[in-house]
Amino acid sequence: MPVPAYSFLLLSGVLFTMGAVGFLIRRNPLVVFMCIELMLNAVNLAFVAISRYLNSLDGVVFAFLVITVAAAEVVVGIAIIVQVYRAGRPMDVDDLDLMKE
Amino acid sequence: MDTLAPLVLLTPLAGFLVNALFGRLLPRRVVGWVGAGSIGLAFVFALVALSQVLGGQRLDQTYFTWWQSADFNVPFNLYLDQLSTLMILVITGVGFLIHVYSVGYMREDPGYSRFFAYMNLFVFTMLLLVLSGNLLWLIIGWAGVGLSSYLLIGFWFERTSAVLAARKAFVMNTIGDVGMVFAAFLIFLNLRVLDYQGLFSRVHQLPKGGVVITAICLLLLLGAVAKSAQLPLHTWLPDAMEGPTPVSALIHAATMVTAGVYLVARMHLLYDWAPAAAATVAVIGGLTALFAATIGTSQVDIKRILAYSTMSQIGYMFLAVGIGAYAAGMFHFMTHAFFKALLFMAAGNVIHAFHDDQDIRHMGNLRAGLPITFWTFLIGTLSISGFPLFAGFFSKDEIIRSALSAPGADFWLGVIALITAGLTAYYMFRLFFIAFGWEWLSHDDRHLHEALPVQTVPIIILAVGAVVGGYVPVASFLSPVFGHAVEVGAGAFIGLAALSVLVALVGFLTAYLLHARRPDLAVVWRTRLGPIHTLVEHKYYVDELYDRVFVRPGLALARFLNDIVEPRVIDGAVNGVADFFLLEAREFRLIQTGRVGTYALWTLGGAIGVVLVVAAFLGYLPVRLGG
């Protein structure tokens, strides 16, 4: 029994919303990071589903690109988090406000 | 022939390049050889060119096209006829002697190679001016002469007065350059040509004496007046004496100031077609001749007296070419080159002997001290004063005769020229008697040294030219260019010659009486002439007038711009813009909270906004945007 295409998009939307809300309300930088990954992968899911729906490989290619960028971003992000932790600063994104003004 | 003309041009250029690029590395002897030798070689080429021109050849050869745009075509072509041959012969010949003299005169100067590089550049640009076959290259040479004169007048740049004099010469010359450029514009606008051949064949398409041709000739005259130091753009020439003496000789005899005469002679078909402009040339020439001669009678600086005498003699040449006696003007150009180069170089020897003192009242006893300089200077003085059988006598007489035998107002210019001839004899012998002094004038007996042979031999050669130059048949040589001059009957010839000799004799006797026999009378007359003498001594206050009318208002305007406009208006606008944004930024800065959450919210809001706008454009929302 084929799964209808809109269910994938629905799942993608739910995952993205979860990621976005988590990103906005959680304070722990690691969790914030995981929320970003959640959003990215929600988008990937939408890309792949629509790609299949349209019988085109464009969306798949984009998904690969997003995975690559996400990997690079995680490398940089985790490195920053580790440095902040070593500097003994609180692990709370709201207190990391050196960019203020 | 078609390789000869570029060779004449390129040898001084090569000398310039060698001395400018490697002069510091080369030994002085080589620098001198290259500097003088390149001009000497050019003179040899010019002599070969002369033999071919005498054989009936002439040249108008295009070597390459510089640029071309629609019907605007600028070729590089050289034009060698009798007129330019005479010019290049004098430029390279007299120029060569001046270069040889400089080898001795400048021998102790630290800027030896720089000096020869500039001198070669000067000769090169002057040759370019003369040999060019179209107006554009003429103007390039014209500007190049201005540049080299600037460099040479300011050669001793550690002296403030030299720098100021150089700047003055350059500014005055630039006024003339503007006239030249506008003349070229007008010619191209109306005739669509820039080369001489086309210009001379098409000039008659313009209405004779019309506004256009008169304007062209007057604009060309502006250039000529500036370059040749005629009224009213003459004030740079006396100041140009700040340069080394060989430079003065080069400027006054071989190059530069004669360019204006050459220009009018070269463009004689245009001036024949614009009688009003030609008359202006003649009037300017006559007035300058008299004006400068009167100033010359009251100066005490040996080089300044010679400078004013140059102005006066160039005035003669302008007068000649203005009344249509082109061959007479060029004849006087040639003889003048001989005796003026002689006078300047002899004066240089005197100045050296008196340790750079240029005041004629401090000089004397030169017959014993500097015999060669003394006798050659005497020959030069006799020649410029127009004593019979000397070169200056023939050429000056030719001009006076042409003017006096012409109808109408030209006759009065002839009278002015005659008076000037008397004044010339007076001021030249005044200079001679005071500076060169006979034994009976008491002067201290400083030990004077005659200059080196390398300095005296060129002067002796020029002295020969100043004597026999008058027998060169310049008028018949130039007749293919200007046509045959009107012959004057033998009776009138002798009568006018006797008249001019008489006038010169009066000048000589006055000088003899006042400055050799009875110096006390000179003092009496000076006080008796009181205000007139002061007026003349201060050069008619022309410098002061220009200072009041042009320099000071210009400075005041500059000061106003610098003190008011620059800080208030320009800086005010720039700083105002910056201040405005700083002030506004104070509000917008508050957006930056530094909190990741805030930024994320903005990002999300933005993303949703973009999605909504795109959706609205695509028609998925119940609002209509755009089409």
Interface residues (C-beta under 8 A of the other chain):
Chain A: A20 F23 L24 V32 V93 D94 L96 D97 L98 M99 K100 E101
Chain B: R589 L590 Q592 T593 G594 R595 V596 G597 A600 L601 L604
